[in-house]
Every structure is written in C-alpha cells, then in structure tokens.
Amino acid sequence: MKFFKIKNNSNFDLDGSEELFHGLGQFAQKRFGFKKPPILNLVSDEKNAGKMLGKTAYYDPQSLAVTIYTDNRHAKDILRSLAHELVHHTQNENGMLNDSGYHGEGYAQKNKNLRNSEKEAYLEGNMCFRDWEDQLKQDKPTIYNEWRIKTMSTKKWKN
C-alpha cells in the first residue's frame, strides 16, 4: 500500500525498494502518531555526494516534506535518514519546531531547543528503524537472517 507521495528526482532506482519506504512510513506513523505523511523527495546532488561530510537529508516544516540525498548511499542508510526525518515531522505536527532562536550553521550546538529536537530524532529515529527492520526480518525470513528463527549447533553449522 502506498503511504508516501514520492518524488524521485534522483538516480536511485525504486524498483524493489519502494515498498520498504512505504512500510517504514506506516510503522513510524504508528510509533510516533503523526497524522499526515510528509511528501518524500529523493534527490541527486553530485557536488554534495563528493563531500565526505555532505548533507544526507532534511525536513522542511513549511512544505511538510522530507528531502533525502541518495547519491553514493546504501538503501539502508537512506531509510535510516527517513526514520530520523519522520521524528522531525512528528515534532513539527506537535508544535515543537516553532523555535524562533538560531537556525544557522551549527544550530544543533548553539540552540538548546533544536539540540534537544536532534537528540530525540537520533534516538527515536534509529530505534524506530531498528525495530522496523528486526520485525521485517522476523516476518520475512531470508538466507541472511534465518539464524534468528532456527537454532543449530555450532558443530552442525561448521559441517
């Protein structure tokens, strides 16, 4: 089921992974309680991708949109960024991003309220992603995670 309106203006191929974006969005909505899904923009930026510490994603509270930079990134990392930004979306719906303080470079170090918003996004976003991923792996076992479901002695495994 489609959850996000995805605008893919990037080189990232959604074939085979689009359902993961929608699944994570639905899981996060249940976890965080936001009402309306944000728009999801996937963008390419070669100049940004060439920077060791380039941008990964951001949330725009005015347009209710998450933008994720996709160049040279693993799909799992992109999804983790989405979970982080969905916390900011929830904070925005709850009126927590209405801070009139400093928003420039280094805002997470200079603005106490925005620093707390970032702390929450890192903790809650990563835990949401981890719980969603673990549940998905348990619900759909593959060769990569079947060890979670079946137990085998070390001796049998070695043989």
Residue frames relative to the residue before (quaternion, step in Angstrom):
aa qw qx qy qz dx dy dz
M 1.0000 0.0000 0.0000 0.0000 0.00 0.00 0.00
K 0.4424 -0.6918 0.5083 0.2595 3.57 -0.92 0.92
F 0.1549 -0.7919 0.5880 0.0560 3.55 -0.92 0.96
F 0.7714 0.2861 -0.1303 0.5532 3.55 0.90 -1.01
K 0.3329 -0.6012 0.6591 0.3056 3.46 -1.40 0.25
I 0.1052 -0.8217 0.5600 0.0147 3.56 -0.38 1.26
K 0.1167 -0.7477 0.6517 0.0505 3.53 -0.91 1.05
N 0.0936 -0.8270 0.5542 0.0133 3.57 -0.25 1.28
N 0.0693 0.7804 -0.6102 0.1178 3.55 -0.20 1.35
S 0.5513 0.5895 -0.3836 0.4487 3.53 0.97 0.92
N 0.5815 -0.5598 0.4572 0.3735 3.52 -1.37 -0.05
F 0.4661 0.6891 -0.4379 0.3407 3.59 1.28 0.02
D 0.3044 -0.7613 0.5509 0.1560 3.57 -0.76 1.09
L 0.2810 -0.7965 0.5187 0.1327 3.58 -0.53 1.20
D 0.4604 0.6795 -0.4604 0.3382 3.61 1.20 -0.22
G 0.8249 0.1934 -0.1727 0.5023 3.54 -0.74 1.06
S 0.7695 0.3250 -0.2018 0.5114 3.61 1.16 -0.28
E 0.4711 0.6982 -0.4455 0.3037 3.60 1.18 -0.29
E 0.6368 0.5382 -0.3382 0.4364 3.59 0.98 -0.76
L 0.5966 0.5613 -0.3649 0.4427 3.59 1.14 -0.53
F 0.6260 0.5300 -0.3354 0.4634 3.61 0.99 -0.78
H 0.6888 0.4749 -0.2808 0.4703 3.57 0.87 -0.98
G 0.6476 0.5274 -0.3169 0.4494 3.59 1.00 -0.83
L 0.6566 0.4906 -0.3085 0.4827 3.57 0.95 -0.87
G 0.6332 0.5415 -0.3311 0.4431 3.59 0.99 -0.78
Q 0.6675 0.4913 -0.2983 0.4733 3.58 0.93 -0.88
F 0.6370 0.5241 -0.3204 0.4657 3.57 1.00 -0.85
A 0.6766 0.4966 -0.2870 0.4617 3.58 0.91 -0.96
Q 0.6269 0.5344 -0.3491 0.4467 3.59 0.98 -0.73
K 0.6522 0.4940 -0.3132 0.4822 3.58 0.98 -0.80
R 0.6762 0.5022 -0.2884 0.4553 3.57 0.99 -0.86
F 0.8017 0.3319 -0.1480 0.4746 3.59 0.76 -1.07
G 0.3974 -0.7639 0.4376 0.2589 3.59 1.16 -0.49
F 0.3606 0.7149 -0.5337 0.2720 3.61 1.08 0.41
K 0.5108 -0.7032 0.4209 0.2597 3.55 -1.06 0.79
K 0.8176 0.1489 -0.0338 0.5552 3.56 0.73 -1.07
P 0.4465 -0.6836 0.4935 0.2997 3.62 -0.83 0.87
P 0.4429 -0.6635 0.5197 0.3058 3.59 -1.06 0.64
I 0.5433 -0.5311 0.5058 0.4085 3.55 -1.32 0.13
L 0.2294 -0.7735 0.5780 0.1225 3.57 -1.04 0.77
N 0.0895 -0.7921 0.6038 0.0036 3.55 -0.61 1.22
L 0.1149 -0.7529 0.6454 0.0584 3.55 -0.84 1.04
V 0.0071 -0.8358 0.5465 -0.0523 3.57 -0.60 1.14
S 0.3087 -0.6989 0.6136 0.1994 3.51 -1.34 0.51
D 0.0885 0.7573 -0.6430 0.0723 3.53 -1.10 0.77
E 0.2787 -0.8119 0.4913 0.1476 3.56 -0.01 1.32
K 0.6281 0.5353 -0.3400 0.4509 3.58 1.01 -0.78
N 0.6596 0.4910 -0.2939 0.4873 3.59 0.96 -0.90
A 0.6567 0.5280 -0.3117 0.4391 3.59 0.95 -0.89
G 0.6546 0.5278 -0.3053 0.4469 3.58 1.15 -0.57
K 0.6079 0.5478 -0.3520 0.4544 3.58 1.25 -0.23
M 0.5194 -0.6500 0.4603 0.3097 3.56 -0.89 0.92
L 0.7870 0.1921 -0.0980 0.5780 3.59 1.00 -0.82
G 0.1493 0.8176 -0.5352 0.1509 3.55 0.87 1.00
K 0.6615 -0.4875 0.3859 0.4194 3.55 -1.33 0.13
T 0.2549 -0.7583 0.5785 0.1592 3.56 -1.15 0.62
A 0.7773 -0.1877 0.1659 0.5770 3.61 0.96 -0.83
Y 0.0023 -0.7797 0.6236 0.0565 3.53 -1.33 0.19
Y 0.3358 -0.7089 0.5870 0.2002 3.52 -1.33 0.42
D 0.1828 -0.7665 0.6080 0.0970 3.57 -0.97 0.92
P 0.3053 -0.7998 0.4869 0.1734 3.61 -0.27 1.22
Q 0.6215 0.5513 -0.3571 0.4270 3.62 1.11 -0.52
S 0.7739 0.3168 -0.1770 0.5190 3.60 0.89 -0.87
L 0.3442 -0.7528 0.4847 0.2824 3.60 1.31 -0.07
A 0.4940 0.6527 -0.4152 0.3969 3.54 0.89 1.01
V 0.2508 -0.7119 0.6383 0.1512 3.50 -1.21 0.75
T 0.0959 -0.7741 0.6243 0.0441 3.56 -0.89 0.96
I 0.0647 -0.7984 0.5985 -0.0099 3.54 -0.83 1.06
Y 0.3250 -0.7179 0.5884 0.1811 3.54 -0.95 1.00
T 0.2036 -0.8496 0.4830 0.0580 3.57 -0.63 1.14
D 0.5262 0.6720 -0.4148 0.3153 3.62 1.13 -0.48
N 0.8665 0.0595 -0.0884 0.4876 3.54 -1.05 0.97
R 0.5790 0.5706 -0.3890 0.4334 3.59 1.08 0.65
H 0.4875 -0.6313 0.5239 0.2989 3.53 -1.18 0.67
A 0.6055 -0.5816 0.4016 0.3658 3.59 -1.06 0.73
K 0.6326 0.5420 -0.3371 0.4386 3.59 1.00 -0.77
D 0.6496 0.5053 -0.3090 0.4767 3.58 1.01 -0.78
I 0.6226 0.5321 -0.3300 0.4694 3.58 1.05 -0.76
L 0.6662 0.4964 -0.2935 0.4729 3.59 0.95 -0.88
R 0.6233 0.5291 -0.3380 0.4662 3.59 1.06 -0.72
S 0.6252 0.5199 -0.3288 0.4802 3.59 1.05 -0.74
L 0.6201 0.5416 -0.3403 0.4543 3.58 1.01 -0.78
A 0.6513 0.5158 -0.3221 0.4538 3.60 0.87 -0.89
H 0.6304 0.5325 -0.3218 0.4641 3.59 1.00 -0.84
E 0.7092 0.4618 -0.2663 0.4613 3.59 0.81 -0.99
L 0.5999 0.5542 -0.3660 0.4460 3.61 1.14 -0.50
V 0.5736 0.5407 -0.3834 0.4813 3.58 1.18 -0.42
H 0.6505 0.4984 -0.3191 0.4762 3.60 0.95 -0.81
H 0.6107 0.5380 -0.3503 0.4636 3.59 1.04 -0.69
T 0.6479 0.5063 -0.3037 0.4813 3.57 0.99 -0.86
Q 0.6346 0.5247 -0.3236 0.4661 3.58 0.96 -0.86
N 0.6457 0.5223 -0.3165 0.4584 3.58 0.99 -0.81
E 0.6592 0.4994 -0.3104 0.4687 3.59 0.91 -0.88
N 0.7106 0.4429 -0.2493 0.4865 3.57 1.10 -0.68
G 0.5473 -0.6581 0.3715 0.3596 3.59 1.29 0.18
M 0.4710 0.7087 -0.4214 0.3136 3.59 1.23 0.23
L 0.6824 0.4767 -0.3040 0.4633 3.62 1.17 -0.24
N 0.4598 0.6930 -0.4343 0.3459 3.57 1.25 0.34
D 0.2816 0.7803 -0.5094 0.2289 3.57 1.06 0.69
S 0.2634 -0.7838 0.5448 0.1394 3.57 -0.81 0.98
G 0.4701 0.6947 -0.4296 0.3343 3.58 1.27 0.12
Y 0.8049 -0.2955 0.2253 0.4627 3.51 -1.33 -0.35
H 0.0711 -0.8100 0.5820 0.0008 3.59 -0.92 1.02
G 0.4832 0.7009 -0.4161 0.3196 3.60 1.24 0.09
E 0.7928 -0.2652 0.2257 0.5001 3.52 -1.31 -0.41
G 0.8100 0.2183 -0.1847 0.5120 3.56 -0.91 0.90
Y 0.2559 0.8074 -0.5013 0.1770 3.60 1.24 0.39
A 0.6519 0.5362 -0.3235 0.4276 3.59 1.03 -0.74
Q 0.6880 0.4244 -0.2857 0.5146 3.59 1.23 -0.28
K 0.7534 0.4310 -0.2014 0.4540 3.58 1.10 -0.72
N 0.7397 0.3392 -0.1984 0.5462 3.60 1.16 -0.48
K 0.4013 -0.7615 0.4600 0.2179 3.58 -0.34 1.29
N 0.6740 0.4972 -0.3082 0.4512 3.62 0.89 -0.88
L 0.6891 0.4567 -0.2871 0.4838 3.59 0.91 -0.85
R 0.5796 0.5575 -0.3768 0.4597 3.58 1.14 -0.52
N 0.6602 0.4922 -0.3060 0.4777 3.58 0.96 -0.82
S 0.6131 0.5351 -0.3428 0.4694 3.59 1.08 -0.68
E 0.6579 0.4992 -0.3041 0.4749 3.58 1.01 -0.81
K 0.6144 0.5427 -0.3510 0.4526 3.59 0.97 -0.80
E 0.6716 0.4972 -0.2944 0.4637 3.54 0.88 -0.97
A 0.6644 0.5129 -0.3109 0.4460 3.58 0.93 -0.87
Y 0.6513 0.4995 -0.3223 0.4717 3.59 1.00 -0.76
L 0.7012 0.4627 -0.2783 0.4656 3.58 0.82 -0.95
E 0.7518 0.4121 -0.2323 0.4593 3.57 0.59 -1.14
G 0.6400 0.5326 -0.3265 0.4473 3.59 1.01 -0.77
N 0.6887 0.4716 -0.2842 0.4718 3.57 0.86 -0.94
M 0.6652 0.4897 -0.3146 0.4677 3.60 0.95 -0.79
C 0.6088 0.5340 -0.3452 0.4744 3.58 1.05 -0.72
F 0.6609 0.5052 -0.3065 0.4628 3.56 0.89 -0.95
R 0.6701 0.5086 -0.3010 0.4491 3.57 0.87 -0.95
D 0.6728 0.4901 -0.3006 0.4656 3.59 0.91 -0.89
W 0.6380 0.5161 -0.3210 0.4728 3.59 1.01 -0.80
E 0.6633 0.5072 -0.3030 0.4594 3.58 0.91 -0.95
D 0.6691 0.4968 -0.3053 0.4608 3.60 0.86 -0.93
Q 0.6495 0.5060 -0.3206 0.4682 3.59 0.96 -0.82
L 0.6446 0.5266 -0.3163 0.4551 3.58 0.96 -0.87
K 0.6700 0.4983 -0.2941 0.4650 3.57 0.94 -0.87
Q 0.6671 0.4850 -0.3075 0.4745 3.59 1.04 -0.70
D 0.6738 0.4972 -0.2875 0.4649 3.57 1.08 -0.74
K 0.7854 0.1811 -0.0740 0.5872 3.58 1.13 -0.72
P 0.1165 -0.8344 0.5344 0.0681 3.58 0.29 1.21
T 0.0666 -0.7678 0.6367 0.0249 3.53 -1.14 0.77
I 0.7147 -0.4143 0.3270 0.4590 3.54 -1.26 -0.01
Y 0.6546 0.5422 -0.3072 0.4280 3.58 1.14 -0.63
N 0.8191 0.2064 -0.1062 0.5246 3.60 1.06 -0.49
E 0.3527 0.7591 -0.4996 0.2231 3.61 1.13 0.26
W 0.5181 0.6346 -0.4175 0.3931 3.61 1.20 -0.32
R 0.5971 0.5719 -0.3664 0.4267 3.59 1.17 -0.46
I 0.7354 0.4344 -0.2183 0.4722 3.58 1.12 -0.64
K 0.7884 0.2441 -0.1143 0.5530 3.56 0.94 -0.89
T 0.2510 -0.7462 0.5910 0.1760 3.54 -1.10 0.64
M 0.0312 -0.7793 0.6256 -0.0190 3.53 -1.06 0.79
S 0.5039 -0.6419 0.4725 0.3329 3.52 -0.99 0.75
T 0.6015 -0.5650 0.4177 0.3802 3.56 -1.17 0.57
K 0.6224 0.5512 -0.3415 0.4384 3.58 1.03 -0.76
K 0.6672 0.4797 -0.2997 0.4847 3.60 0.91 -0.89
W 0.6406 0.5416 -0.3249 0.4367 3.56 0.96 -0.86
K 0.6658 0.5056 -0.2986 0.4604 3.58 0.95 -0.90
N 0.6808 0.4675 -0.2851 0.4865 3.58 1.05 -0.72
